[in-house]
Amino acid sequence: MQHSDRDAPEFDQFAATYGELLDDPLRNRFAKDHLHFHRRKWLVMQALLRRSGIDPGTKGWLDVGCGRGELLELAGDRFAESQGCDPSIGMLSGERSVKVTKQNSPVKLPFADGSMDIVTAVCIFHHVHGDERRLLMDEIARVLCPEGLCFIFEHNPWNPITRAIVGRCPVDVDAELLTARQTRQLVVESRFRVVSTDYLLFLPESVFDRAASLENVLRKVPLGGQYCVVAKNQAHGEAVPSSRRSRSAPKSR
């Protein structure tokens, strides 16, 4: 499955051969194109935004732990503003058309309070351990505006194929998979309200191309290869209009 990256020294080491390290026969049989995993995630995001009556063209989006920025490259032009951050300078290196910023700490985000409308965290929390999970989630709450949305994608430990792929992937040697229930508990502890939990990656790319609507039918069945927990920031205070926000200003704390 698709991965994003959290631990800076470790993923700096992996960066040069990252694509090769993800190579796996099971993964390759599921999708011939690694960008397929990013496209599936964008489809989930797009569907939720549409159901919520939210126009991404009026919103600012931050992808936390963006790695090589592939999801941003795919969907960033749908938003008023989009950017990413990651602790690994190795993963951020190279040519890209999107704005990315290095995190000096895995659990601190270099953005101002309430400066983002939408935050994504794609397959990063299984690389975050212990109390650092709550610290990072609190940081996401801090940079999100009140009522802003957070999309957390994670590998589903109830899917045996996912477990097999993660279990033998070199970049996942430290992985501690979270169930959807654990992720929901994490966001609630950081003052979020859970909006939805959807499962995805039931069908291989060859089948999905012909039967995409079936994934939507299955999205509440907790057996997909990954899941997405969407949560709304319930921080107190008046929302700051997008036009008045400084999205990359120094943090206030």
N, C-alpha and C positions, 0 to 999 in steps of 0.2 A: 504494500500500500504506500501512499505518498507520505512523506515525512517532512517536518520542519525541525529547527535546531535551536538548542538552548544553551549548552555549556560551551563557552567561548574557546578555551584552550583545546578541548576535545574536538570540536567541530572545525576549528582552524586546521587541525591535523587531517580531518576527513575531506576538507573542501576540494582539494585538487582532484580527488578520485571519487567524489560523492556519488555521481551517477553509476559508476561501476560497482560501488559498494552496495547499492540498492538492487543490483541485478539478482534476480531470483526466478527460477523456472515457474513457480506458482504465480508470482506476481506478473511475469511476462505473459503467461497464458490468460490472465485476467484482462490485461490491457496491453496492446502492442505499442501504444504511445503513452509515455509517462504523463503527458499533459492532460490525458483523459481524467486523471484523478482531480486535477485542478478544475477542469470543466464541470465535473460532477458537483464539486463544492459550490461553484458559482451558481449552478442551477438551483441548488438548495437555498442559497442566499436570495437569489432573485425571486423565487417562489414566495418566500416568507415576506420579503419587502412588498411584493405585489399584494399579498393577502392583507398586509397591514396598511395598505394605502400609502406607502412611503416611496417617494421619488428619489432614487439614489443621485440623480443629477443635481439635487439641492443639498447633498450631504458630504461631509468630510469623512474619509475612511482611513484608519490606521490598521495595518497588518503587523501584529506583534510576533516576533520570531519569524520574520518573513523569509529567512534563508536567501535563496537566489532571486527572490522576488517574482516568481513565476505566476502566482495567483494575481499579484498586482499588475503584471504585464498583460494578463488575460482580461481583467475586468476593470482596471483602474480608470479607463477613459469613460466609464459609465457614471462616475462620481464627479462632484464639483471639485474635489481635491482628494488625492490618494497618496499615501506614503507608507513606508515600512521601517521597521527597526529590528536589529538583531545583535546579540552580543559578539558574534563571530565576524571579524573583519575579513576572514578568508571566504566566508559564504557571501559577503556583500561585495567582494571584488568583481571586476569585470564590467562590460558594457551593458547598460540597461536604460530604458526610457522612463523609469519611475524614480522618484526620490526615495532614498534610503538613508538611515542614520544609524550609527553604531551605538549600542547601549554600553555604557561603561560598567554596568552591573546587570546581571541576569534578572534581577528583581526590581530594577528601577527603570522608569521610562522617561526619556528626555523631552517631555512635552508638558505644557502648562495644564493646570487644573481646568477641567470642563472644556477642553479644546477640541474634542472629537465627538462626532455624532455616532459613528459605528466603529467598533473594534473587532477584529478577528484574531483568534489564537488557534492556529491550525496544527494539530498534532505536536504541541509543545509541552503540555502539562505532564505527559508521561516521562519527560526528561527532567522535571522539576520535583524535588523531593522534600519531604518533611514540612517544616513550617514555611519554607520558601514558596510553596504553592499558594498559601494564604497571602503572603507578602506580594506576590505578583498579581494575584486577583484584586487585592486592595489598590494596587497601582493602576490597574485597568479601570477600576471604579473611579479613581481620582481623575484620570484624564478624560473620561467620558462625561459628556454633559448630562444633567438630570434627564431621565427618560431616554437616554441614549441606549443603543442596542449592542450587546456583545454576542458574537457567534463563536462558540467553542467546538471545534471538531476534534474528535479523538478516536483512536482505534477501539473497536468493540471487543473486549476480552471474552465475550460469549460466542464469538465466531471462531471456530477451530482453524480455519484457513488463516485468518488474521494472526492468531496466536503462533501458528507455525512459521509464518513469514517473519514476524517480529522476533521470534525466538532464535532465529539463525542469521539475523541481519547485524553486521558489524557495528553500524551506527546506533543500534538499539541495545547494546550490551548493558546499559544502565536503566533500561525501560522498566517502569512500574505502571502497568496499564490501569486506567481508572474505569470503573463501570459508569454508566450514565447516571446512576443514583449518586455515586460519589461526586461526580461533576456538578450535579444539581445542588448537593449539599454545600459544595465549595462556593458556588456563586451566591447562594442564599446567605451564607456566613459573611459575605462581603457586600451585603445590602442590595442584592439584586433580587428581582422577581422573575421566576422562570416563566417564559412565554410559551415555549414548546420544546419537545424533544423529538427529533426525526432521525430515522436510520437510513443509511444509504449504502451503495456498493453491494447490492444483492446480485446484480447481473454483470457478467463479463461484457467488455466493450462491444464485441461482435453481436451479442444479443440485445444490449441496451440500444444500439443504433436502430434496431427494428421494433423495440417494444419499450420505449422510454416511459410510457404511461404506466407500465406495470410497477416500476419503482415507486411511483407516487402512491399507488394502491398499497404497497408494502411498507410505506415509510414509518408506520407505527409498530411494525413487527420487530422486536428487539434482537434480530439475528443478522442484520447487515454488517458488512465488514467494518464500517465506521458509523459514528453517530454525530449529531449536531445538537448541542444544547444552546438555545437562544434565550438570553436573559435581558431584562430591562433594568437599567440603573435607577435605584430608588433613593439616591443621595438627596439630602434636603437642599433647598435653595432654588432660586429662580434660574431657569435655563438661560444661557448666554446665547444671543442670536449669532448665527454662523458668521455674519459679516463683521462682528465685533471681536471675534476670537483670534488670538495669536496661536496658531497651531503648533509652532515649534519654539515658543518662548521658554525660558528656563523654568524649571519647576519651582513652586512656591514653598516646597518643604524639602 
